[in-house]
Amino acid sequence: MTVTAPLVRETDLDDVVDAVGAADPVGVPTLVGLVRGVAGAFLRPGPVVRELGSLAADLGRVVKGTDELRPAPRDKRFADPTWEENAVYRRLAQGYVALGQALTRLVDSMDEGGADWHEVERARFAISVLASALAPTNLLPGNPAALKRAFETNGGSVRRGIGHLFSDLRHNGGMPSQTDRTAFQVGTHLALTPGAVVHRDEVAEVIQYSPSTSTVRQRPVLVVPPPIGRYYFLDLRPGRSFVEHAVGQGLQVFLISWRNPGPEQADWDLDAYAARIVSALEVVKEITGADDVNTLGFCAGGILQTAVLNAEAATGEHGIHSASYGVTLLDYDERAPLGAFSSPRLLALAGGGSRRKGVITARSLGSVFSWMRPDDLVFNYVVNQWLMGNPPPVFDILAWSADGTNLPARLHGQFLEIFRDNSLCRPGAMTVLDTPVDLSTIKVPTFVTGAVSDHLTPWTGCYRTTTAMSGPSTFVLSNAGHIASLVNPPGNPRASYHEGGPEGREPQEWLAGATQRTGSWWEAWALWVLERSGSEKPAPTELGDDRHRPLEPAPGGYVVDRVAT
């Protein structure tokens, strides 16, 4: 029998989308993305019927007893030996694997059928969440390790897990806590590199770090963190601090610490943030006596840095000598998991929600990023805290991740426009600092990094920054993911990076010709920027200058939401 009628009409789906968006108007509406993604995968009767038949055949073989279907050896969810030793659990795991494979094939058939890649990524995102949620390990009866723990503790683990569940429902928006936030305090355990706030306005503080060498290079470095999140992922703890490493190379290091905006800052936009970088450059030049500055923009901070570079190219200013980019995506025409959120309806709901609230909240942003990796960032903690009754883990980078910030509604809307229209890469499509953006006019040397398993800013998209601008560019590809690649101190034997591929080629051609090295990209960047930092001079004995006296020690006030009045 051939099924030809759609299971749900598109107009019905739009009604559901609007209803869910109205119920959850803040942030990128993850639930709406799930609704549309699942519908996109299942509104195709032919492939659905075919996969139902394949799934039924696989389940029949599982019931009879087959060794062909097995969880992946590295799938920690099925690490307990009961999944192999017990026939019921073994078949339960095999049935789940069969279901997951059928769902994956369903999405792959969309791709093979020529569907728009944004629709495919939306379906892939939704199906990955659905498959993760259906894992038997998420429920106590289907998790032999959690059952054993319950018996061993006479039900104590269950009682503790229920306590964690109700605590998260009350205090964490129903999401499982990823870490114990009380274990680390900024300024006591994190963000410890010595320095001082040498300038402050309503948008950001400028921190100057104390030299740790007897001499420093003449040309300083200004670090531009993203306005999403707090800067101290770059200054976690001694030995795990990018700032500490940079200072140790004899560089004069300054850093922008963005204020966490509230609804009253809803109108802050790209111009406000880019103008703050311009004023920070002037502060750095005045304190150091340098004619220009090397900059380093991370993630969305790289977008802000690009706006300033574009304005300087148009006006003939030369405040930035070289620019580095850490996992920054400028070209949004590259296929990426973020494409799951790129439909006009989803973006309109997201923008409308932040406009009504004045900000997109830290919780909304954190929820979106977590659901993009549901096994690792959601259900892993469901099992650990809610089923096993364990306390949330204690880890510095998780503490930083849980310490989120808001994003002003206007800036959020502009980021959505960049995401939707790829406007940074379309000359004249947007204007910042009274200057139409044209990346080809930027001619300063650039150092660009990507991360091989980055799920937010795919490295192939980051690579395209090297060809979007007109100046000489160096690309380095780090191992690990988006944040793990940035918190990547030298000395880690598992760390590696690729460098030296042929310039101007396609990303995969570059990788084929690149050399893999053991170590951290921090080291490659330091060598590159030192070549562009001038000669050595005696390290200053005091921070700031007569005009810019230290206001308070690092890490400053804005990073802990203390706003001076």
C-alpha positions in Angstrom: 0.0 0.0 0.0 1.4 3.5 -0.9 0.7 6.4 1.4 0.5 9.7 -0.4 -1.4 12.1 1.9 0.8 14.1 4.4 0.4 13.1 8.0 0.1 16.7 9.1 -0.8 19.8 7.0 1.9 22.6 6.9 -0.7 25.1 8.1 -1.4 22.9 11.2 2.3 22.8 11.9 2.5 26.5 11.7 -0.3 26.8 14.3 1.7 24.5 16.6 4.8 26.5 16.1 3.1 29.8 16.9 1.5 28.3 20.0 4.7 27.0 21.3 6.5 30.2 20.5 3.9 32.2 22.4 4.4 29.9 25.4 8.2 30.2 25.3 8.9 33.6 23.8 12.5 34.1 25.1 15.5 33.1 23.2 15.9 30.8 20.3 12.8 28.6 20.7 14.4 25.2 21.1 11.0 23.4 21.5 9.7 25.0 18.3 12.8 23.7 16.5 12.1 20.3 17.8 8.4 20.4 16.6 9.4 21.5 13.1 12.4 19.2 12.9 10.4 16.0 13.9 7.6 17.0 11.6 10.0 17.6 8.7 11.4 14.1 9.1 8.1 12.3 9.5 6.0 14.3 6.9 7.5 12.0 4.2 5.3 8.9 4.1 7.4 6.9 1.7 10.7 6.9 3.7 8.7 6.6 6.9 6.9 3.4 5.8 10.2 2.0 4.4 12.0 2.6 7.7 9.2 1.2 9.7 9.5 -2.0 7.7 13.3 -2.1 8.3 12.9 -1.4 12.0 10.3 -4.2 12.3 12.7 -6.6 10.6 15.6 -5.5 12.9 13.4 -5.9 16.0 12.4 -9.4 14.8 16.1 -10.4 14.6 16.7 -8.9 18.1 13.9 -11.0 19.6 15.3 -14.1 18.0 18.8 -13.3 19.2 21.3 -11.5 17.0 24.8 -10.3 17.5 24.8 -7.8 14.7 23.2 -4.9 16.6 25.3 -3.6 19.4 25.8 -0.2 21.1 29.0 1.5 20.1 31.9 0.4 22.3 32.5 4.0 23.5 28.8 4.6 24.4 29.1 5.1 28.1 25.4 4.7 28.6 25.7 0.9 28.0 29.0 0.4 29.8 27.6 -1.7 32.7 28.2 -5.4 32.1 24.5 -6.2 32.7 23.8 -4.9 29.2 25.8 -7.9 27.9 25.2 -10.5 30.6 21.4 -10.2 30.9 19.3 -11.3 27.9 16.5 -8.9 28.5 18.8 -5.9 28.9 20.8 -7.0 25.9 17.7 -7.1 23.7 16.6 -3.8 25.1 19.9 -2.2 24.1 19.8 -3.8 20.7 16.2 -2.6 20.1 17.3 1.0 21.0 20.2 0.8 18.6 17.9 -0.4 15.8 15.5 2.5 16.5 18.4 5.0 16.5 19.7 3.6 13.2 16.3 3.8 11.6 15.9 7.5 12.7 19.3 8.3 11.4 18.5 6.7 8.0 15.3 8.7 7.9 17.2 12.0 8.1 19.9 10.8 5.7 17.2 10.1 3.2 16.2 13.7 3.3 19.8 14.7 2.5 20.1 12.2 -0.3 16.7 13.4 -1.7 18.1 16.9 -2.2 16.3 18.7 0.7 17.6 22.1 1.7 20.5 21.5 4.1 18.8 23.8 6.7 15.8 21.6 6.7 18.1 18.5 7.0 20.0 20.0 10.0 16.7 20.9 11.6 15.5 17.4 11.3 18.9 16.0 12.4 18.8 18.2 15.5 15.2 17.1 16.4 15.9 13.4 15.8 19.1 13.5 17.9 17.1 14.9 20.8 14.3 12.4 20.3 16.7 9.5 20.1 18.6 10.7 23.2 15.4 11.1 25.1 14.2 7.6 24.2 17.3 5.9 25.6 16.3 3.3 28.2 19.1 4.5 30.5 17.1 7.7 31.2 14.7 5.8 33.4 15.4 3.9 36.5 14.0 0.5 35.4 16.1 0.7 32.2 19.3 1.6 33.9 20.9 -1.4 35.6 23.7 0.7 37.1 21.2 3.1 38.7 19.2 0.1 40.0 22.3 -1.4 41.6 23.1 1.9 43.2 19.5 2.0 44.6 19.8 -1.4 46.2 23.3 -0.7 47.5 22.2 2.5 49.2 18.8 1.1 50.4 17.0 3.6 48.3 19.3 6.5 49.4 20.4 7.3 45.8 16.7 7.4 44.7 15.8 9.9 47.5 18.8 12.1 46.7 18.0 11.9 43.0 14.4 13.0 43.7 15.8 15.9 45.7 18.1 16.9 42.8 15.1 16.7 40.5 12.9 19.0 42.5 15.8 21.4 43.1 16.4 21.7 39.4 12.7 22.2 38.7 12.6 25.1 41.2 16.0 26.7 40.5 17.3 25.6 37.1 14.3 25.8 34.8 13.8 22.0 34.9 17.2 21.3 33.3 19.6 19.1 35.3 22.4 21.0 36.9 25.7 20.5 35.1 27.9 21.5 37.9 28.1 22.7 41.6 28.3 26.4 41.1 29.2 27.0 44.7 32.6 25.2 44.4 34.3 28.0 42.5 34.3 31.8 43.1 35.5 34.3 40.6 38.5 36.1 42.0 39.2 33.4 44.6 39.4 30.2 42.5 39.0 31.5 38.9 40.3 34.5 37.0 43.4 34.9 39.1 46.0 36.4 36.8 47.2 39.6 38.4 46.0 42.8 36.8 43.8 45.8 37.3 40.8 47.6 35.7 42.3 50.7 34.1 39.2 52.0 32.3 35.4 51.6 32.8 32.3 52.9 31.1 28.7 51.6 31.0 29.5 48.9 28.4 32.7 47.3 29.5 35.8 47.4 31.6 39.4 47.3 30.3 41.7 45.1 32.3 45.5 45.4 32.0 47.5 42.4 33.2 50.7 42.7 35.2 53.9 41.6 33.4 55.5 38.4 34.5 58.7 38.9 32.6 61.4 41.5 33.0 60.9 42.8 29.4 57.8 43.1 27.3 57.1 43.7 23.6 56.3 47.2 22.5 53.1 46.5 20.7 50.3 45.3 23.1 47.5 42.7 22.6 43.9 43.6 23.2 41.7 40.5 23.8 38.0 40.8 22.7 35.9 38.1 24.4 32.4 37.3 23.1 29.5 39.3 24.6 27.9 35.9 25.2 29.3 34.5 28.5 32.0 35.9 30.8 35.6 36.4 29.8 37.2 34.2 32.4 37.1 31.0 30.2 40.3 32.7 29.0 41.6 33.0 32.6 40.4 29.9 34.4 43.0 28.8 36.9 46.8 28.9 37.0 48.1 26.5 34.4 44.8 26.6 32.5 44.8 30.3 31.6 45.3 31.7 28.1 45.9 35.2 29.6 48.5 33.8 32.0 50.2 32.1 29.0 50.2 35.2 26.9 51.6 37.4 29.7 54.3 34.7 30.2 55.5 35.2 26.6 56.4 38.8 27.3 53.3 40.3 25.8 51.5 43.3 27.1 48.0 42.0 27.5 44.8 43.9 27.9 41.3 42.4 27.9 37.7 43.8 27.6 35.3 42.6 30.2 31.7 43.2 29.0 29.0 44.2 31.3 26.1 41.8 31.7 23.2 43.7 30.2 19.7 43.9 31.6 16.4 45.0 30.0 17.4 48.7 30.3 20.3 48.0 27.9 18.0 46.4 25.3 19.1 49.0 22.6 22.8 48.1 22.8 23.8 47.0 19.3 26.8 46.3 17.1 27.6 50.0 17.0 27.7 50.2 20.8 30.0 47.2 21.2 32.2 48.1 18.3 32.5 51.7 19.5 33.6 50.3 22.9 36.4 48.3 21.2 37.5 51.5 19.5 37.7 53.4 22.8 39.5 50.5 24.4 42.1 50.6 21.6 42.7 54.3 22.4 43.1 53.5 26.1 45.6 50.7 25.4 47.6 52.9 23.0 47.7 55.8 25.5 48.9 53.5 28.4 51.6 51.7 26.4 52.6 54.5 24.0 52.1 52.2 21.1 50.9 53.5 17.7 48.8 50.4 17.1 47.6 47.2 18.7 47.3 43.5 18.0 43.8 42.2 18.7 42.4 38.8 19.3 38.6 38.2 19.1 37.0 35.0 20.4 33.8 33.6 19.0 31.2 36.4 18.7 34.0 38.8 19.8 35.5 38.1 16.5 32.4 39.5 14.8 32.7 42.7 16.8 36.4 42.9 16.0 35.6 42.5 12.3 33.3 45.5 12.5 36.1 47.6 13.8 38.5 46.4 11.2 36.0 47.2 8.5 35.5 50.7 9.8 39.3 51.3 10.0 39.7 50.1 6.4 37.1 52.6 5.2 38.5 55.6 7.2 42.2 54.8 6.7 42.8 54.4 10.5 45.4 52.0 11.6 44.7 51.2 15.2 44.8 47.5 14.7 48.1 46.1 13.4 47.0 42.4 13.2 43.9 40.5 14.1 43.5 37.0 15.4 40.3 34.9 15.5 39.4 32.1 17.9 36.7 29.8 16.6 34.8 32.7 15.0 32.3 32.1 12.2 31.9 35.0 9.8 30.5 33.0 6.8 27.1 31.5 7.7 26.6 29.9 4.3 28.6 27.0 5.6 26.6 23.9 6.6 26.4 23.7 10.4 24.2 22.2 13.1 23.1 25.8 13.9 21.2 25.7 10.6 18.6 23.8 12.6 17.5 27.2 14.0 17.6 29.2 10.7 14.1 29.1 9.4 12.5 32.6 9.1 9.7 31.6 11.5 12.1 30.3 14.2 14.3 33.4 13.9 11.2 35.7 14.0 10.1 34.0 17.2 13.5 34.3 18.7 13.9 38.0 17.9 10.4 38.8 19.0 10.9 37.1 22.3 14.1 39.0 23.1 12.5 42.3 22.1 9.7 41.7 24.5 12.0 40.9 27.3 14.7 43.4 26.4 17.3 40.6 26.5 17.8 37.0 25.6 18.5 35.5 29.0 21.5 33.4 30.0 19.3 30.5 30.8 17.8 30.6 27.3 21.2 30.7 25.6 22.5 27.9 27.8 19.5 25.7 27.1 20.0 26.0 23.4 23.6 25.1 23.5 22.9 22.1 25.8 20.2 20.7 23.6 22.6 20.7 20.6 24.5 18.0 22.4 21.8 16.2 24.3 23.7 13.0 25.3 26.6 14.9 26.8 25.0 18.1 28.1 21.5 17.0 29.2 20.8 13.3 29.7 24.3 12.5 31.1 23.4 14.8 34.0 19.8 13.4 34.2 21.4 10.0 34.9 24.2 11.2 37.1 22.1 13.4 39.4 18.4 12.3 39.1 18.9 8.5 38.8 22.2 7.8 40.5 21.7 10.5 43.1 25.2 11.9 42.7 26.0 15.5 43.4 26.7 17.7 40.3 30.3 17.4 39.2 32.9 20.0 40.2 34.8 21.3 37.2 36.1 24.8 36.4 34.9 25.0 32.8 31.5 23.7 33.7 31.3 26.4 36.4 32.1 29.0 33.8 29.5 27.5 31.4 26.8 27.7 34.1 27.7 31.4 34.9 26.0 32.8 31.8 25.2 36.3 30.7 22.3 38.0 28.9 22.4 39.4 25.4 20.8 42.8 24.5 17.7 42.4 22.4 19.0 44.7 19.6 22.4 42.9 19.4 20.6 39.6 19.5 18.4 40.7 16.6 21.5 41.7 14.6 23.2 38.4 15.2 20.1 36.7 14.0 20.1 38.8 10.8 23.8 37.9 10.2 22.9 34.2 10.8 19.8 34.4 8.5 21.2 36.5 5.6 24.9 35.8 5.9 25.2 39.6 5.7 28.8 39.9 6.9 29.9 38.2 3.6 27.6 40.2 1.4 29.3 43.6 0.7 27.1 46.4 1.7 24.4 44.2 3.3 24.9 45.8 6.7 26.4 48.9 8.2 28.3 49.3 11.4 30.0 52.4 12.7 28.5 54.3 9.7 30.4 52.1 7.4 29.0 49.4 5.0 30.7 46.1 5.8 32.9 44.7 3.0 35.4 42.1 4.3 37.5 42.3 1.2 38.7 45.8 2.2 40.4 44.4 5.4 44.1 43.9 4.7 45.7 43.4 8.1 47.4 40.1 8.7 45.1 37.6 10.4 45.6 34.4 12.4 42.5 32.2 12.3 41.7 29.1 14.4 39.1 26.4 14.1 38.4 23.3 16.1 38.0 19.9 14.5 34.9 18.8 16.5 33.3 22.2 17.0 29.5 21.8 16.8 28.8 25.6 17.0 31.3 27.1 14.6 32.5 24.3 12.2 36.1 24.6 11.3 35.5 24.6 7.6 33.4 27.8 8.1 36.1 29.3 10.3 38.6 28.6 7.6 36.7 30.7 5.1 37.7 33.8 7.1 41.2 33.4 5.6 39.8 34.0 2.1 37.1 36.5 3.0 39.7 39.2 3.8 42.5 40.5 1.6 45.4 40.4 3.9 47.9 37.5 4.5 46.3 34.9 6.7 47.5 31.9 8.8 45.1 29.1 9.7 45.5 26.6 12.6 43.1 23.7 13.3 43.0 22.6 16.9 41.6 19.3 18.2 38.6 19.1 20.5 35.4 21.2 20.5 34.3 24.8 20.7 35.3 25.7 24.3 37.7 22.8 24.9 39.9 23.9 22.0 40.2 27.3 23.6 41.0 26.1 27.1 44.0 24.2 25.7 47.2 24.9 27.7 50.6 23.6 26.5 51.7 20.3 28.1 48.5 18.4 27.5 49.7 15.2 25.7 46.3 14.7 24.1 46.3 18.2 22.5 47.3 18.7 18.9 46.8 21.1 16.0 47.3 21.2 12.3 49.2 24.1 10.6 50.9 25.0 7.3 48.4 23.8 4.7 48.3 25.5 1.3 46.9 28.9 1.5 43.7 29.9 -0.4 42.5 26.4 -1.0 39.3 24.7 0.0 39.3 23.6 3.7 39.8 19.9 3.0 42.6 20.6 0.6 44.2 22.8 3.3 43.9 19.9 5.8 45.3 17.4 3.4 48.5 19.5 3.0 48.8 20.6 6.7 51.2 19.2 9.3 49.9 17.8 12.6 51.8 18.8 15.7 51.5 17.8 19.3 50.7 20.7 21.6 48.5 23.7 21.9 47.5 26.3 19.3 48.4 28.8 22.0 52.0 28.2 21.2 51.6 28.7 17.5 49.6 31.9 18.1 52.3 33.2 20.5 55.0 32.7 17.9 52.9 34.4 15.3 51.9 37.4 17.3 55.4 37.9 18.8 56.7 38.4 15.3 54.2 41.3 15.0 54.8 42.8 18.5 57.9 44.9 18.0 61.1 44.9 20.0 61.5 44.3 23.7 61.5 47.0 26.3 61.6 47.0 30.1 58.4 45.9 31.6 56.3 48.6 33.3 56.5 48.7 37.1 53.0 50.1 37.4 49.7 49.5 35.6 47.8 52.3 33.9 49.1 55.8 33.5 48.4 59.3 34.9 45.2 59.4 33.0 44.1 55.9 33.5 44.7 55.0 37.1 43.9 51.4 38.3 40.3 51.4 39.5 40.3 48.0 41.2 42.2 44.7 40.9 41.4 42.1 38.3 39.0 40.4 37.7 37.1 43.6 38.1 33.5 44.3 38.9 31.5 43.6 35.7 32.5 39.9 35.6 30.6 39.4 38.9 27.7 41.7 38.0 28.9 44.5 40.3 28.0 47.7 38.4 29.5 51.0 39.7 27.0 53.8 40.0 
